[in-house]
Amino acid sequence: MSEDQLEEIILQTINGAVATIPAYLEEINQNKETLKVEDPKEFVYGIVMGMALGMSGAILSAQKEMPTTEDQIKVRDIVYKHIPEIRERIFN
């Protein structure tokens, strides 16, 4: 898989995760007492980052054998490159 294809898959994954932000924020705000969350936006940021990194790795695994360390680093670097956009969508 080319780096451009990998980035496109990761962008699709990030966009899917970002689309869930309003629903997660509402759910967390409704269940603050149960969840014991101090900052719902930071909590959602963790969820979105986990989804982006986890799902991208899973998609990569489905394409071929287990991802190499180099593959995992590429995924991480591509996701990290989009952190400012992710944070803006959550915190603004």
Protein Blocks (a to p, Z undefined) as FASTA:
>chain_A
ZZklmmmmmmmmmmmmmmmmmmmmmmmmmmmmmnopablmlmmmmmmmmmmmmmmmmmmm
mmmccddfklmmmmmmmmmmmmmmmmmmmmZZ
